[in-house]
Amino acid sequence: MLTLDTLDGQLLARIRDQLGGDLAAHIHFSQACRKTRRLYDEDAIWQVACFRAGFGKPRRRTITGQSIQQLTWRELAYILVKH
């Protein structure tokens, strides 16, 4: 049986890169299995996904009492998708 865990990491990274600016797809793909979760360990990956979706970090606003500048790009992606 073929599962995501059996696929090569480079192939999974290519699939991730093809998701472009669809933040919801990135979130779902990152939660699919342990191997895909590891593909999203670096905050820079989330930053690229947010930029491709047309989002950057606002400068002076707060969300739930927390400064946006203190949020990770992953957290910001989750907030944007929930909105």
C-alpha positions in Angstrom: 0.0 0.0 0.0 1.4 3.4 -1.0 1.2 6.1 1.7 2.8 9.5 2.1 5.2 8.0 4.6 6.6 5.7 1.9 7.4 8.5 -0.5 10.8 10.1 -0.9 11.4 13.3 1.0 12.4 15.1 -2.3 9.2 14.1 -3.9 7.2 15.4 -0.9 9.1 18.7 -1.0 8.2 19.1 -4.7 4.6 18.5 -3.9 4.8 21.1 -1.1 6.4 23.6 -3.5 3.5 23.0 -6.0 0.9 24.2 -3.5 2.0 27.8 -4.1 0.0 30.3 -2.1 -2.8 28.1 -0.9 -2.2 28.4 2.8 -5.1 26.0 3.7 -3.5 23.3 1.5 -0.1 23.9 3.2 -1.7 23.5 6.6 -3.5 20.3 5.6 -0.4 18.9 3.9 1.8 19.6 6.9 -0.6 17.7 9.1 -0.9 14.7 6.8 1.9 12.6 8.4 5.1 12.9 10.4 7.2 13.1 7.2 5.2 16.0 5.8 5.2 17.7 9.2 9.0 17.7 9.1 9.0 19.4 5.7 7.5 22.4 7.5 9.8 22.6 10.5 11.5 25.7 9.3 9.7 29.0 9.7 11.1 30.2 6.3 8.9 27.6 4.6 5.8 29.2 6.1 7.1 32.7 5.2 7.4 31.7 1.6 3.9 30.2 1.6 2.5 33.4 3.2 4.3 35.6 0.7 3.0 33.5 -2.2 -0.5 33.9 -0.8 0.0 37.7 -0.8 0.5 38.2 2.9 3.3 39.7 4.9 3.4 40.6 8.5 1.6 43.9 9.4 3.8 46.3 11.4 1.9 47.5 14.4 -1.2 45.5 15.0 -1.9 42.9 17.6 -3.9 39.6 17.5 -5.3 38.3 20.7 -3.1 40.6 22.7 0.1 39.4 21.0 2.2 41.6 18.8 2.2 40.3 15.2 6.0 40.7 15.2 6.2 38.0 17.9 4.2 35.5 15.9 5.9 32.8 13.8 5.0 32.6 10.1 3.4 29.3 10.9 1.1 30.9 13.5 0.3 33.7 11.1 -0.7 31.2 8.4 -3.0 29.4 10.8 -4.6 32.7 11.8 -5.1 33.8 8.2 -6.8 30.5 7.3 -9.1 30.6 10.3 -10.1 34.1 9.3 
